[in-house]
């Protein structure tokens, strides 16, 4: 259950929450595109590894086919030897012609298998060359990933302590704010790229992040801190400059 708080306390807690969330946004901004770069590199490495595995399976498949063709040549040679022995025992022209055709067929099979082996061997060489290129690319990407991860880890380590404190304080201030007000804050915050949902009125009388002047009467009402007031142009929650300065100093001393 949320503790009972005044509107001013809610405004202060909201602005504190805004300051903390904005600082967390800044920390994340420092990381820039590094997390995405690391993710892209990891995906690229996985893709190259898949290509290498597929390439290896292709090599194994082709080498198996080469082995089959070599076995076929050996079988044909055995048959040729057998036909040569039988040819010595031939007694008529018909048998001679039949064995001669078989010998010719086996010789043609050997020639065809030899050509097939040559073609398949060339294909294996191409696959091996492709594997070398992929392995070199993989090595380069892995080195690049290692460098980017190290850079990312350094930044994360450098900001972790501050971010942990900010997250803790964010949770503490959120407890002081009604759930519907937190929901409103998050909804407004999500609408703007800079994430500003609650802003002070500047010295020129305009709401932060806006070029439109806040009417003097409304400025006086905002300064009383009696109710939650939104900028009619941007929809952001408004606070007076004095409250903003006080809370900025407080958050600065905390973190």
C-alpha positions in Angstrom: 0.0 0.0 0.0 1.3 3.4 -1.0 2.0 5.9 1.9 -0.2 9.0 2.1 1.6 11.9 0.5 0.9 15.5 -0.5 0.7 16.6 -4.1 4.1 18.4 -3.6 5.7 15.2 -2.3 4.3 13.4 -5.4 5.6 16.1 -7.7 9.1 15.9 -6.1 9.1 12.1 -6.2 8.0 12.2 -9.9 10.7 14.7 -10.8 13.3 12.7 -8.9 12.1 9.6 -10.8 12.5 11.6 -14.1 16.0 12.7 -13.2 17.0 9.2 -12.3 15.4 7.7 -15.5 17.1 10.3 -17.6 20.4 9.5 -16.1 19.9 5.8 -16.8 19.0 6.7 -20.4 22.3 8.6 -20.6 24.2 5.6 -19.4 22.5 3.4 -22.0 23.2 6.0 -24.6 26.9 5.8 -23.8 26.7 2.1 -24.9 25.5 3.4 -28.2 25.3 0.7 -30.9 27.7 -1.6 -29.1 25.1 -4.2 -27.9 23.6 -4.3 -31.4 27.1 -4.6 -32.9 27.9 -7.5 -30.6 24.6 -9.2 -31.4 25.1 -8.7 -35.2 28.6 -10.2 -34.9 27.3 -13.2 -32.9 24.7 -13.8 -35.6 27.3 -13.5 -38.3 29.5 -16.0 -36.6 26.7 -18.5 -36.2 25.8 -18.0 -39.9 29.5 -18.6 -40.9 29.7 -21.7 -38.7 26.5 -23.1 -40.3 28.0 -22.5 -43.7 31.2 -24.3 -42.6 29.3 -27.2 -41.3 27.3 -27.5 -44.5 30.4 -27.2 -46.5 32.0 -30.0 -44.5 29.0 -32.2 -45.0 29.3 -31.5 -48.8 32.9 -32.5 -48.8 32.2 -35.7 -46.9 29.4 -36.5 -49.4 31.5 -35.9 -52.4 34.5 -37.9 -51.0 32.1 -40.8 -50.4 31.1 -40.6 -54.1 34.7 -40.6 -55.1 35.3 -43.7 -53.0 32.3 -45.3 -54.7 33.8 -44.5 -58.1 37.2 -45.9 -57.1 35.6 -49.1 -55.9 33.7 -49.3 -59.2 37.0 -49.0 -61.1 38.5 -51.9 -59.1 35.4 -54.0 -59.7 35.7 -53.3 -63.5 39.4 -54.2 -63.5 38.6 -57.5 -61.8 36.0 -58.2 -64.4 38.3 -57.3 -67.2 40.9 -59.7 -65.8 38.2 -62.4 -65.7 37.1 -61.7 -69.2 40.8 -61.8 -70.4 41.1 -65.3 -68.9 37.9 -66.4 -70.5 38.9 -65.0 -73.8 41.8 -67.6 -73.8 39.2 -70.4 -73.7 36.9 -69.1 -76.4 36.1 -71.6 -79.2 33.8 -69.7 -81.5 33.3 -66.2 -82.9 30.0 -65.6 -81.1 31.6 -66.1 -77.6 34.6 -64.0 -78.7 32.4 -61.2 -79.8 30.3 -61.4 -76.6 33.3 -61.2 -74.3 34.8 -58.4 -76.4 31.7 -56.4 -75.9 31.8 -57.0 -72.1 35.5 -55.9 -72.1 34.7 -52.8 -74.0 31.8 -52.0 -71.6 34.0 -52.4 -68.5 36.7 -50.2 -70.1 34.1 -47.5 -70.8 32.9 -47.8 -67.2 36.4 -47.3 -66.0 36.8 -44.2 -68.3 33.5 -42.8 -67.1 34.4 -43.4 -63.4 37.8 -41.8 -63.9 36.3 -38.7 -65.4 33.7 -38.6 -62.6 36.5 -38.8 -60.0 38.3 -36.0 -61.7 35.2 -33.8 -61.7 34.4 -34.7 -58.1 38.0 -34.1 -57.0 37.8 -30.6 -58.6 34.6 -30.0 -56.7 36.3 -31.0 -53.4 39.1 -28.6 -54.1 36.6 -25.8 -54.6 34.8 -26.7 -51.4 38.2 -26.8 -49.5 39.0 -23.3 -50.9 35.6 -22.1 -49.8 36.2 -23.5 -46.4 39.5 -21.7 -46.1 37.8 -18.4 -46.9 35.0 -19.1 -44.4 37.5 -20.0 -41.7 39.5 -16.8 -42.3 36.3 -14.8 -42.2 35.2 -16.6 -39.0 38.5 -15.9 -37.3 38.3 -12.2 -38.2 34.7 -12.0 -36.9 35.6 -13.8 -33.7 38.5 -11.4 -33.1 36.3 -8.4 -33.8 33.6 -9.8 -31.4 36.2 -10.4 -28.7 37.3 -6.7 -29.0 33.7 -5.4 -29.0 32.7 -7.5 -26.0 35.7 -6.3 -24.1 34.8 -2.7 -25.0 31.2 -3.3 -23.9 32.2 -5.1 -20.7 34.5 -2.1 -19.8 31.7 0.4 -20.2 29.2 -1.8 -18.3 31.7 -2.2 -15.5 32.4 1.5 -15.4 28.7 2.4 -15.1 27.4 -0.6 -13.1 27.8 0.9 -9.7 26.1 4.1 -10.6 23.3 2.3 -12.5 22.7 0.0 -9.5 22.3 3.0 -7.2 20.0 4.7 -9.7 17.8 1.6 -10.1 17.5 1.3 -6.3 16.6 4.9 -5.9 14.1 4.7 -8.8 12.3 1.9 -7.0 12.3 3.9 -3.7 10.7 7.0 -5.3 8.2 5.0 -7.2 6.8 3.7 -3.9 5.9 7.3 -3.0 3.8 7.8 -6.1 0.2 6.5 -6.8 0.0 3.7 -9.3 -2.2 5.7 -11.7 0.3 8.6 -11.6 3.2 6.2 -12.3 1.2 4.8 -15.2 0.6 8.3 -16.5 4.3 9.2 -16.1 5.4 6.1 -18.1 2.7 6.7 -20.7 3.9 10.3 -21.3 7.6 9.2 -21.1 7.1 6.6 -23.9 5.7 9.3 -26.2 9.0 11.3 -26.4 12.3 10.2 -27.8 14.1 12.0 -24.9 11.9 10.3 -22.4 10.9 13.6 -20.6 7.5 13.2 -19.0 7.9 15.9 -16.3 9.6 19.2 -16.9 10.2 22.5 -15.2 9.2 25.9 -16.5 12.3 27.7 -17.6 13.3 31.3 -17.0 11.5 32.5 -20.1 8.2 31.1 -18.9 8.1 28.2 -21.3 7.7 24.5 -20.4 10.9 22.4 -20.9 11.0 20.8 -24.3 8.4 23.3 -25.6 8.5 26.7 -27.3 5.1 27.7 -26.0 4.8 30.0 -23.0 2.9 29.0 -19.9 0.4 31.7 -19.0 1.5 33.7 -15.9 -1.6 32.7 -13.9 -0.9 29.0 -14.6 2.7 29.5 -13.6 1.6 30.8 -10.2 -0.7 27.8 -9.7 2.1 25.4 -10.6 4.3 27.1 -8.0 1.7 26.4 -5.3 2.2 22.6 -5.9 -1.4 21.9 -5.0 -2.3 19.8 -8.0 -0.8 17.9 -11.0 -0.8 20.2 -14.0 0.0 19.2 -17.6 1.3 21.3 -20.4 -1.6 21.8 -22.8 0.7 21.6 -25.8 3.0 18.7 -25.1 1.0 16.8 -22.4 4.0 16.8 -20.1 3.6 17.3 -16.3 4.9 20.7 -15.2 6.8 21.7 -12.1 8.2 25.1 -11.1 11.9 25.9 -11.6 12.6 26.2 -7.8 11.4 22.6 -7.1 13.3 21.3 -10.1 16.6 23.0 -8.9 16.1 21.6 -5.3 15.5 18.0 -6.6 18.4 18.2 -9.1 20.7 19.1 -6.2 19.3 16.3 -4.0 19.7 13.6 -6.7 23.2 14.8 -7.6 24.2 14.4 -3.9 22.7 10.9 -3.8 24.5 9.5 -6.8 
